[in-house]
Amino acid sequence: EVMRGIPFPNSNIIIDAQDRDPGAEPDPNDPTASVHPFAGTYGGWEAVENAAVALGEAANLIVLPGRTCANGKPVPLNEEIYQKGVAGLRQIAAETLKTAQSKNVDAMLDIADRLTTACATCHDVYRDKIVDGKPIGIEDRCTS
């Protein structure tokens, strides 16, 4: 629930900034412009900054003891790979915040790539696996 509620939507904001300038005026012909995260009161680069802060705080939330995965199994808090993934999420969140504050559009491509890599640290182990042509979801992999 935490992953789907915080890192997923906020990662999408950051990834979108790799090819859509958060500081650019919205395209009046784009029907999604008025509802895009870059539009509105907390839009533009501030939306990217806020997404970075949310990712950093999500790293704190996903290490709280007692959390369970979607399958009801305990979050693998003590596993080295999980800890590496959390550390990577914290690091890229801090770097994303600095980049967003500098409003460096060109640097967002590297940030988005590194965010994807940080997320893959856990996703490649605890999710996104294919065995015998079938996906093994978190319900099969998330153990402690």
N, C-alpha and C positions, 0 to 999 in steps of 0.2 A: 504494500500500500504506500509506504514512504517512497519507494523507488518510482512508482507510477505517478505519485502526486507531486513530488518535488524535483528530483533529478531529471526525469524524462522531459517534462515541459520546459524546464529551464535550460537543459542542454540544447533543446531545439531552438531556443532563442539565440544561443551562442552560435550554433552551427549555421543558422540563417544569416548571421552577421558576416559569414565568410564570403557571401556573394550578393548581399543586399546591404548597402550602406545605411546603418541605423540613423545617421544624421541627415540623410537626404530627404528632401520634401517628398511626401507621398505622391504617387502617380494618380492623378484624378480619374484615369481610365481603369484603374485596378479596383474591381468590386470588393476585394478583401482589404483594401488600404485602411478603411476606418476601424476595422477590428483587429488589425495586425498588432502584435506586441510593440512594434516600434512607433505606433500611433498613440495618441492620448496623453493624459496627464503625466504618466511615468514612462513615456515612450522614448524613442531615440536611443542614444547611448546610455541613458539612465536605465533603460530596460535591460541592456546587456550587463551593466554594473549590478543591478538588482538580481539578475539571474546568477551572476558569479557569487554574490553573497549567499543566495539560496543554496547553491551547490556546496559552498563551504559549510553552511549550517547543516545541510543534509548529511555531510560526513560525520558530524557530531551525533546526529540522530540515529544513524544506522549502526552505531557502536554501543547504543544503550543496552545494558543487559536485560534479558527477558524477552527480546523481540523474537518473533518467529517468521519464517518464510511463508510463502503462499500455501505451502503444503503442510504447515503446522510444525515443521521441524525447526529446531533452534537455528538462529543465524550463526554461521561458523566464525564467531568473533575471534577465536584463538588460532585460527588457521593462518599461516604465513601469507598465503596468496590473498586472503581477504584483507588482512592488515596492510599489505602492499597496495591493494586497490583503494582502500580508504586513504592512505597517505598520498597516493596519486591524485585522488579526487580533491583533497585539500590543496595540494600544490597547484594543480591546474586552475582551481577556483581563485586562488590568490593571484596567479599570473593573469588570468582573464580579467579580474578586477582592475589591475594596473593597466592592462592594454586598453580596456574600455575607457578608463579615465583619460588615457592619452589620445583617445579617438583615432587610433591607428587602424584604418580599414585594412591595409595590406597585411598587418600582423595577425588579423583574425583568421586567415587561412591556416596559418601554423597553429594557432590556438585551437581551432576546431579539430584539426588533425590530432593534436595531442590530447584533446578531450576525448575523442573517440578511442584513442589508445588507452587512456586511463580507465575508461569504462570497460574496455575489452579485458582488462586484467581480471576482473571478476566474471564478466559475462562469458568469457571463453571457458571458464572452469565450471561455473555454477548455473549456466544457462546456455543457450545457443549451441548445443551439441547435437550432432546427427549420428545416429547409430542404426545400421541396417535400413538406411533411407528414411528414418523417422526421427523427428526432433525429440531430444530428451530435454524436457523442460525443467524448470527450477524444482518442480515437485519430485524429481528423481535425483537431483544433484545437491540440493541445499541440505547439508548435514553438518553436524558438529562433532 
